[in-house]
Amino acid sequence: MIALLLALGSSLAYGCADFLGGLGARKAHVLRTVMVAAPASLAVELLLWPVLGASFGPAAVGWGAASGVASAAAFALLYRSLAIGPMNVLSPVTALVSAALPVGVGLVQGEHLTAVGLVGLPLALAAVVLVSAGHGAGSSRPSRTALLPAFGAGAAIALQLVFLHQAPSDSGVAPLIVGRAVSSSVTLAAAGLMHRRLGPERPAYAVSAAAGVLDSVANLLFLLAARSGDLTVVAVITALYPAGTVLLARGVLAERIHRGQLVGLGTAAVAVGLLALT
């Protein structure tokens, strides 16, 4: 139950972070947004170091660095896709892709589900599909230009989660600190190389920083959930984060929530209830 609650918290934080990151990328180049978001995320994790501790062993540093590279790619690809829009389609597509790889890794590593879990897990995956199915009218259909970075972001997010899960369970927040330091360095280096192409616009500092903070919180909650529960369940629950993005997009941007997405939200609630019994 603790792992489930942590995964739900991670899902909510990811959904809010993605919405804010997408908003920031609509006001300035995606790299400008990530330049603010990534260091803000690192600052949160450094503040957590004295509280949760950190052990910088070779495995923690290695897996943390790998997660940082994947995170940098995920930041840029996801915010780029959400900037093109529509958020209420592209975010669920990314989530569906991001759920598949961690589930596969968990099963390969020998994780087993109870009878209730065998029902709840497919329902949760179906919920992600249903939420992503609300294409609606032609004006709401994403272009190939938007879909490609969405799929790429999903793969990058999946790798980030798997790499964090592989880090030693006694390493505290060390993998998160190393990962965010690496992703911040990659982002700043890319921004330096593309300085002349970024344009004169200023990033939305508050929105971008808030996205980074929430992403850091989401990473921490996922790491704690994965350490206290099965990756197969935690990854799928975390992948339900588009529900938060969809609802925020509806309330703030007036994007439509289609019937299939409503069914998906209901299915997600049932799946979470079932997985809580495992």
HUCOR-V992325 format. One record per residue. N is the residue number from 1. RES is the residue in three letters. D_FIRST is the distance of its C-alpha to the first C-alpha in Angstrom with 2 decimals. Layout:
n=N res=RES d_first=D_FIRST
n=N res=RES d_first=D_FIRST
This chain:
n=1 res=MET d_first=0.00
n=2 res=ILE d_first=3.83
n=3 res=ALA d_first=5.45
n=4 res=LEU d_first=5.03
n=5 res=LEU d_first=6.25
n=6 res=LEU d_first=8.63
n=7 res=ALA d_first=9.80
n=8 res=LEU d_first=10.54
n=9 res=GLY d_first=12.39
n=10 res=SER d_first=14.15
n=11 res=SER d_first=15.15
n=12 res=LEU d_first=16.62
n=13 res=ALA d_first=18.44
n=14 res=TYR d_first=19.84
n=15 res=GLY d_first=21.08
n=16 res=CYS d_first=22.87
n=17 res=ALA d_first=24.26
n=18 res=ASP d_first=25.68
n=19 res=PHE d_first=27.32
n=20 res=LEU d_first=28.95
n=21 res=GLY d_first=29.96
n=22 res=GLY d_first=31.59
n=23 res=LEU d_first=33.44
n=24 res=GLY d_first=34.68
n=25 res=ALA d_first=35.90
n=26 res=ARG d_first=37.89
n=27 res=LYS d_first=39.84
n=28 res=ALA d_first=40.62
n=29 res=HIS d_first=40.53
n=30 res=VAL d_first=37.07
n=31 res=LEU d_first=37.99
n=32 res=ARG d_first=38.88
n=33 res=THR d_first=35.48
n=34 res=VAL d_first=33.70
n=35 res=MET d_first=36.15
n=36 res=VAL d_first=34.70
n=37 res=ALA d_first=31.01
n=38 res=ALA d_first=30.67
n=39 res=PRO d_first=32.31
n=40 res=ALA d_first=30.35
n=41 res=SER d_first=27.12
n=42 res=LEU d_first=28.62
n=43 res=ALA d_first=29.59
n=44 res=VAL d_first=26.05
n=45 res=GLU d_first=24.93
n=46 res=LEU d_first=28.04
n=47 res=LEU d_first=27.22
n=48 res=LEU d_first=23.82
n=49 res=TRP d_first=25.62
n=50 res=PRO d_first=26.80
n=51 res=VAL d_first=23.44
n=52 res=LEU d_first=21.17
n=53 res=GLY d_first=24.04
n=54 res=ALA d_first=25.26
n=55 res=SER d_first=26.88
n=56 res=PHE d_first=29.26
n=57 res=GLY d_first=29.85
n=58 res=PRO d_first=31.42
n=59 res=ALA d_first=28.30
n=60 res=ALA d_first=26.37
n=61 res=VAL d_first=29.46
n=62 res=GLY d_first=30.12
n=63 res=TRP d_first=26.74
n=64 res=GLY d_first=26.48
n=65 res=ALA d_first=29.96
n=66 res=ALA d_first=29.22
n=67 res=SER d_first=26.23
n=68 res=GLY d_first=28.65
n=69 res=VAL d_first=31.21
n=70 res=ALA d_first=28.76
n=71 res=SER d_first=27.48
n=72 res=ALA d_first=31.10
n=73 res=ALA d_first=31.78
n=74 res=ALA d_first=28.68
n=75 res=PHE d_first=29.66
n=76 res=ALA d_first=33.21
n=77 res=LEU d_first=32.64
n=78 res=LEU d_first=29.89
n=79 res=TYR d_first=31.76
n=80 res=ARG d_first=34.96
n=81 res=SER d_first=33.63
n=82 res=LEU d_first=32.16
n=83 res=ALA d_first=35.47
n=84 res=ILE d_first=37.34
n=85 res=GLY d_first=35.05
n=86 res=PRO d_first=33.97
n=87 res=MET d_first=30.52
n=88 res=ASN d_first=28.94
n=89 res=VAL d_first=29.93
n=90 res=LEU d_first=29.87
n=91 res=SER d_first=26.41
n=92 res=PRO d_first=24.78
n=93 res=VAL d_first=27.17
n=94 res=THR d_first=26.06
n=95 res=ALA d_first=22.36
n=96 res=LEU d_first=23.22
n=97 res=VAL d_first=25.11
n=98 res=SER d_first=22.53
n=99 res=ALA d_first=19.82
n=100 res=ALA d_first=22.17
n=101 res=LEU d_first=22.97
n=102 res=PRO d_first=19.56
n=103 res=VAL d_first=18.49
n=104 res=GLY d_first=21.83
n=105 res=VAL d_first=21.52
n=106 res=GLY d_first=18.19
n=107 res=LEU d_first=19.82
n=108 res=VAL d_first=23.01
n=109 res=GLN d_first=21.36
n=110 res=GLY d_first=20.29
n=111 res=GLU d_first=16.64
n=112 res=HIS d_first=16.16
n=113 res=LEU d_first=14.21
n=114 res=THR d_first=13.98
n=115 res=ALA d_first=16.29
n=116 res=VAL d_first=13.80
n=117 res=GLY d_first=12.69
n=118 res=LEU d_first=16.44
n=119 res=VAL d_first=16.86
n=120 res=GLY d_first=14.02
n=121 res=LEU d_first=14.93
n=122 res=PRO d_first=18.61
n=123 res=LEU d_first=17.98
n=124 res=ALA d_first=16.19
n=125 res=LEU d_first=19.18
n=126 res=ALA d_first=21.53
n=127 res=ALA d_first=20.18
n=128 res=VAL d_first=21.14
n=129 res=VAL d_first=24.48
n=130 res=LEU d_first=25.12
n=131 res=VAL d_first=24.50
n=132 res=SER d_first=26.89
n=133 res=ALA d_first=29.46
n=134 res=GLY d_first=30.83
n=135 res=HIS d_first=34.06
n=136 res=GLY d_first=36.22
n=137 res=ALA d_first=39.75
n=138 res=GLY d_first=41.52
n=139 res=SER d_first=41.20
n=140 res=SER d_first=37.41
n=141 res=ARG d_first=37.55
n=142 res=PRO d_first=36.82
n=143 res=SER d_first=39.62
n=144 res=ARG d_first=39.52
n=145 res=THR d_first=39.92
n=146 res=ALA d_first=36.59
n=147 res=LEU d_first=34.76
n=148 res=LEU d_first=35.70
n=149 res=PRO d_first=34.08
n=150 res=ALA d_first=30.97
n=151 res=PHE d_first=30.67
n=152 res=GLY d_first=31.53
n=153 res=ALA d_first=28.90
n=154 res=GLY d_first=26.22
n=155 res=ALA d_first=27.41
n=156 res=ALA d_first=27.57
n=157 res=ILE d_first=24.03
n=158 res=ALA d_first=22.82
n=159 res=LEU d_first=24.90
n=160 res=GLN d_first=23.69
n=161 res=LEU d_first=20.00
n=162 res=VAL d_first=21.09
n=163 res=PHE d_first=23.35
n=164 res=LEU d_first=20.80
n=165 res=HIS d_first=18.49
n=166 res=GLN d_first=21.62
n=167 res=ALA d_first=22.33
n=168 res=PRO d_first=21.98
n=169 res=SER d_first=18.71
n=170 res=ASP d_first=20.96
n=171 res=SER d_first=22.83
n=172 res=GLY d_first=21.04
n=173 res=VAL d_first=21.98
n=174 res=ALA d_first=25.14
n=175 res=PRO d_first=24.27
n=176 res=LEU d_first=23.55
n=177 res=ILE d_first=26.81
n=178 res=VAL d_first=28.87
n=179 res=GLY d_first=27.52
n=180 res=ARG d_first=28.27
n=181 res=ALA d_first=31.62
n=182 res=VAL d_first=32.57
n=183 res=SER d_first=31.60
n=184 res=SER d_first=33.53
n=185 res=SER d_first=36.50
n=186 res=VAL d_first=36.56
n=187 res=THR d_first=36.40
n=188 res=LEU d_first=39.16
n=189 res=ALA d_first=41.29
n=190 res=ALA d_first=41.03
n=191 res=ALA d_first=41.89
n=192 res=GLY d_first=44.87
n=193 res=LEU d_first=46.17
n=194 res=MET d_first=45.87
n=195 res=HIS d_first=47.08
n=196 res=ARG d_first=50.08
n=197 res=ARG d_first=48.11
n=198 res=LEU d_first=45.49
n=199 res=GLY d_first=47.92
n=200 res=PRO d_first=48.67
n=201 res=GLU d_first=45.78
n=202 res=ARG d_first=43.51
n=203 res=PRO d_first=39.72
n=204 res=ALA d_first=37.68
n=205 res=TYR d_first=36.67
n=206 res=ALA d_first=34.29
n=207 res=VAL d_first=32.43
n=208 res=SER d_first=32.31
n=209 res=ALA d_first=31.16
n=210 res=ALA d_first=28.37
n=211 res=ALA d_first=27.23
n=212 res=GLY d_first=27.25
n=213 res=VAL d_first=25.33
n=214 res=LEU d_first=22.54
n=215 res=ASP d_first=22.55
n=216 res=SER d_first=22.23
n=217 res=VAL d_first=19.23
n=218 res=ALA d_first=17.62
n=219 res=ASN d_first=18.56
n=220 res=LEU d_first=17.16
n=221 res=LEU d_first=13.68
n=222 res=PHE d_first=13.85
n=223 res=LEU d_first=15.21
n=224 res=LEU d_first=12.56
n=225 res=ALA d_first=9.79
n=226 res=ALA d_first=12.20
n=227 res=ARG d_first=12.86
n=228 res=SER d_first=9.47
n=229 res=GLY d_first=8.69
n=230 res=ASP d_first=11.28
n=231 res=LEU d_first=13.74
n=232 res=THR d_first=14.37
n=233 res=VAL d_first=11.12
n=234 res=VAL d_first=10.81
n=235 res=ALA d_first=14.53
n=236 res=VAL d_first=14.67
n=237 res=ILE d_first=12.17
n=238 res=THR d_first=14.17
n=239 res=ALA d_first=17.28
n=240 res=LEU d_first=16.84
n=241 res=TYR d_first=18.30
n=242 res=PRO d_first=21.67
n=243 res=ALA d_first=20.58
n=244 res=GLY d_first=21.00
n=245 res=THR d_first=24.19
n=246 res=VAL d_first=25.59
n=247 res=LEU d_first=25.14
n=248 res=LEU d_first=26.67
n=249 res=ALA d_first=29.45
n=250 res=ARG d_first=30.15
n=251 res=GLY d_first=30.34
n=252 res=VAL d_first=32.21
n=253 res=LEU d_first=34.20
n=254 res=ALA d_first=34.60
n=255 res=GLU d_first=33.50
n=256 res=ARG d_first=33.16
n=257 res=ILE d_first=29.95
n=258 res=HIS d_first=31.16
n=259 res=ARG d_first=30.33
n=260 res=GLY d_first=28.52
n=261 res=GLN d_first=26.23
n=262 res=LEU d_first=25.50
n=263 res=VAL d_first=24.66
n=264 res=GLY d_first=22.39
n=265 res=LEU d_first=20.50
n=266 res=GLY d_first=20.13
n=267 res=THR d_first=19.10
n=268 res=ALA d_first=16.37
n=269 res=ALA d_first=14.99
n=270 res=VAL d_first=15.17
n=271 res=ALA d_first=13.64
n=272 res=VAL d_first=10.49
n=273 res=GLY d_first=10.38
n=274 res=LEU d_first=11.06
n=275 res=LEU d_first=8.64
n=276 res=ALA d_first=5.77
n=277 res=LEU d_first=7.82
n=278 res=THR d_first=8.18
